[in-house]
Amino acid sequence: MKLNLNWLAAGIAIVGLYALASSLYVLNEAQKALIIRLGAPIGVIDEPGLKFKVPFVDSLVIYDSRLQVLTPPTEQVILGDQKRIEVDTYALFRISNPLQFYKTVRTLEQSNAQLMQLVSSSLRRELGQVPLPSLLSLDRQKVVAKIEKDVVDKASTLGIEVTEVRLHRADLPAETSQAIYDRMTSERQREAKELRAQGFEWAQKIQAKADSERTILLSKTQSEAAITRGEADATASRILSAAFSKDAQFYKLYRSLQTYRQSLADTQPTLILTPDAEFLRQLRTGPSASK
């Protein structure tokens, strides 16, 4: 009988220790605890430290109260001007109301799925109202702010506090980018051809103007040269005439020297003459002395 009492006491002590151990728990700064009593949530513990719960009656659901990062997959969105873009987004959130969170989504996986749906619907709705140039200007901040506000308002009903929603990347699809690149290349080639044609036309006009000015200048110069040459010839003729009238022998000598220069030039054919030819008389005897 005494042995049975000892075993009973030991059993009660073990149960007591187990009950005590199961009734105590530690909550750190990054956690919030939701107390579930007989299947119904009854309260939230958000102060860190050693806590107590009713053993065998209460159970705990521990939630991380730190910021979580949500990175939805890349989406194709049709803009207000019917252009398609690929958008990468991200969101920062935390569980702000564990009780509301437990009633609506319960698990973090479910909350991620709900938030992805909220972000996607808000993204498509807002971007579907703006053209592509707006996303390339300062208006992009206003569009992102509208998306963020819409997600924040709707996520608050899930016990979730969304602190930030941003567009990580917004690019045209690869096939669209290639088509735009090809169109830009064709446009630049067309502009280059037009510029070359325009440059060739300008070159033709400049060349024609230069040729015209050259022809006019040459004609004028040749005319002035002819006039100057005529005046010089007339002056030379007057001087020669005055010299010849004063000395007839000098005139004959000058005419003979001109004949020799023209006849004995390198371009003239070879002359074969006898030593006593009259043609060579001036070379043999020289000019006769004037009387």
C-alpha positions in Angstrom: 0.0 0.0 0.0 2.8 2.4 0.8 4.5 1.5 -2.5 1.3 2.4 -4.4 1.1 5.7 -2.6 4.7 6.4 -3.6 4.0 5.6 -7.2 0.9 7.8 -7.1 2.8 10.7 -5.6 5.5 10.3 -8.3 2.9 10.3 -11.0 1.2 13.4 -9.6 4.6 15.1 -9.4 5.4 14.2 -13.0 2.0 15.5 -14.2 2.5 18.6 -12.2 5.9 19.3 -13.6 4.6 18.6 -17.1 1.6 20.9 -16.5 4.0 23.6 -15.2 6.3 23.2 -18.1 3.5 23.4 -20.6 2.0 26.4 -19.0 5.2 28.5 -19.3 6.6 29.9 -22.5 9.0 32.6 -23.5 8.1 35.3 -26.1 11.0 37.3 -27.7 10.9 40.9 -29.1 10.3 39.7 -32.7 7.2 37.6 -31.9 3.5 38.0 -31.0 1.5 35.2 -29.5 -2.2 34.4 -30.0 -3.8 32.4 -27.2 -6.3 29.8 -28.4 -8.6 28.5 -25.7 -10.6 25.4 -26.6 -10.3 26.3 -30.3 -11.3 29.9 -29.9 -8.9 32.8 -30.0 -9.1 34.9 -26.8 -6.2 37.3 -26.7 -2.9 38.5 -28.0 0.4 38.7 -26.1 2.9 41.1 -27.6 5.1 41.9 -24.6 8.3 39.9 -24.6 9.4 37.8 -21.6 8.3 34.7 -19.6 4.5 34.1 -20.0 1.9 31.8 -18.5 -1.0 29.9 -20.1 -3.6 27.5 -18.8 -2.2 24.0 -19.4 -4.1 21.5 -21.4 -6.7 24.2 -22.3 -4.8 27.0 -23.9 -2.6 26.6 -27.1 -0.4 29.2 -28.8 0.0 30.5 -32.3 3.3 32.4 -32.6 3.6 35.0 -35.4 6.8 36.8 -36.4 6.2 40.6 -36.0 9.1 41.6 -38.1 8.9 43.0 -41.6 8.4 40.4 -44.3 9.3 40.8 -48.0 6.8 39.8 -50.7 8.2 39.4 -54.2 5.4 38.5 -56.7 6.4 36.9 -60.0 6.8 39.0 -63.1 3.5 40.1 -64.6 2.6 41.4 -68.1 0.3 44.5 -67.8 -1.5 46.3 -70.5 -1.2 50.1 -70.1 -3.8 52.8 -70.9 -2.3 53.2 -74.4 -2.5 49.5 -75.1 1.2 48.9 -74.7 2.4 45.8 -72.8 5.1 45.9 -70.2 6.6 43.4 -67.8 6.5 44.5 -64.2 8.4 43.3 -61.2 7.1 44.5 -57.8 7.9 44.0 -54.2 6.1 44.8 -50.9 7.1 45.1 -47.3 4.6 44.1 -44.6 4.2 42.8 -41.1 1.5 41.1 -39.0 0.0 44.0 -37.0 -3.1 42.3 -35.6 -2.6 38.6 -34.9 -6.2 38.0 -33.9 -7.5 39.5 -37.2 -4.8 37.7 -39.1 -5.8 34.4 -37.6 -9.5 34.9 -38.4 -8.8 35.8 -42.0 -5.7 34.0 -43.4 -4.2 32.1 -40.4 -0.9 31.2 -42.1 1.9 33.2 -43.6 1.6 31.2 -46.9 -2.1 32.2 -47.2 -1.3 35.8 -46.4 1.4 35.9 -49.1 -1.1 34.5 -51.6 -3.7 37.1 -50.6 -1.2 40.0 -50.8 0.0 38.9 -54.2 -3.6 39.0 -55.4 -4.1 42.4 -53.9 -0.9 43.8 -55.4 -1.7 42.3 -58.8 -5.2 43.6 -59.0 -4.2 47.1 -57.9 -1.3 47.1 -60.2 -3.4 46.2 -63.3 -6.1 48.6 -62.4 -3.9 51.7 -61.9 -1.5 50.9 -64.8 -4.4 50.2 -67.1 -5.3 53.9 -66.8 -1.9 55.5 -67.6 0.1 55.6 -70.9 3.7 54.5 -71.1 5.2 58.0 -71.1 3.7 58.6 -67.6 5.8 55.7 -66.3 8.9 57.4 -67.7 8.2 60.7 -66.0 7.6 62.0 -62.5 4.0 60.8 -62.7 5.3 57.3 -62.0 5.6 58.2 -58.3 1.9 59.2 -58.2 0.9 56.0 -59.8 3.0 53.9 -57.4 1.6 55.9 -54.5 -2.0 55.0 -55.6 -1.1 51.4 -55.9 0.5 51.4 -52.4 -2.5 53.1 -50.8 -5.0 50.7 -52.3 -2.9 47.7 -51.1 -2.5 49.2 -47.6 -6.2 49.8 -47.2 -7.2 46.3 -48.3 -4.5 44.5 -46.4 -5.4 46.2 -43.1 -8.6 44.1 -43.1 -6.4 41.0 -43.0 -4.5 42.2 -39.9 -1.5 43.0 -42.1 0.3 46.4 -42.1 1.8 47.0 -45.5 4.6 49.6 -45.2 5.8 49.8 -48.8 4.9 48.8 -52.4 7.3 49.6 -55.2 7.9 48.8 -58.8 11.2 47.0 -59.0 11.4 46.9 -62.8 9.1 47.9 -65.6 10.3 47.0 -69.1 8.9 46.2 -72.5 8.7 42.5 -73.4 11.6 41.2 -75.3 9.7 40.9 -78.6 8.3 44.4 -78.3 11.7 45.8 -77.5 13.2 44.2 -80.6 10.4 45.5 -82.7 10.9 49.0 -81.4 14.7 48.7 -81.9 14.1 47.6 -85.5 11.7 50.4 -86.1 14.1 52.9 -84.7 16.9 51.5 -86.8 14.8 51.8 -90.0 13.8 55.4 -89.0 17.4 56.4 -88.5 18.4 54.8 -91.8 15.7 56.7 -93.6 16.8 59.9 -92.0 20.4 59.2 -92.9 19.4 58.6 -96.6 17.4 61.9 -96.6 20.4 63.7 -95.1 22.8 62.2 -97.7 20.4 63.1 -100.5 20.0 66.7 -99.1 23.8 66.9 -98.8 24.3 65.7 -102.3 21.8 68.3 -103.6 23.6 71.0 -101.6 27.0 69.8 -103.0 25.6 70.0 -106.6 24.3 73.5 -106.0 27.6 74.6 -104.5 29.6 73.0 -107.3 27.3 74.6 -110.0 27.6 78.0 -108.3 31.4 77.6 -108.1 31.7 76.5 -111.7 29.5 79.5 -112.8 31.6 81.9 -110.8 34.8 80.3 -112.1 33.5 80.7 -115.7 32.6 84.3 -115.2 35.9 85.0 -113.5 37.9 83.3 -116.2 36.0 85.1 -118.9 36.5 88.4 -117.2 40.2 87.7 -116.6 40.7 86.5 -120.2 38.9 89.6 -121.5 41.1 91.9 -119.4 44.2 89.9 -120.4 43.3 90.2 -124.1 42.8 94.0 -123.6 46.0 94.3 -121.8 47.8 92.2 -124.4 46.4 94.2 -127.2 47.4 97.5 -125.6 50.9 96.0 -124.9 51.2 94.9 -128.5 50.1 98.3 -129.7 52.6 100.0 -127.5 55.3 97.5 -128.7 54.4 98.2 -132.3 54.6 101.9 -131.8 58.0 101.6 -130.1 59.3 99.3 -132.9 57.9 101.5 -135.5 59.6 104.5 -134.0 62.9 102.5 -133.7 62.6 101.2 -137.3 62.0 104.6 -138.7 65.1 105.8 -137.1 67.4 102.9 -138.1 66.4 100.7 -141.1 69.4 98.4 -140.5 68.2 97.6 -137.0 64.8 96.7 -138.4 66.4 94.3 -140.9 68.6 92.7 -138.1 65.6 92.3 -135.8 63.5 90.6 -138.6 66.4 88.3 -139.4 66.8 87.3 -135.7 63.1 86.6 -135.5 63.3 84.4 -138.6 66.3 82.5 -137.1 64.5 82.0 -133.8 61.4 80.6 -135.5 63.3 78.5 -138.0 65.9 77.1 -135.7 63.5 76.2 -132.9 63.4 72.6 -131.5 59.9 72.2 -132.8 60.8 73.0 -136.4 62.1 70.4 -139.0 65.8 70.2 -139.8 67.1 72.7 -142.4 69.9 71.7 -144.8 71.5 74.7 -146.3 74.7 75.5 -148.3 77.3 77.7 -146.5 76.8 80.5 -148.9 73.1 80.6 -148.6 71.6 84.1 -148.2 69.7 82.8 -145.1 73.0 82.4 -143.2 74.5 85.7 -144.2 73.7 87.4 -141.0 75.2 84.5 -139.0 78.4 84.7 -141.1 79.0 88.4 -141.4 76.9 89.9 -138.6 75.0 93.1 -139.0 76.4 95.6 -141.5 77.6 98.8 -140.0 75.3 101.6 -140.4 76.4 104.6 -142.4 
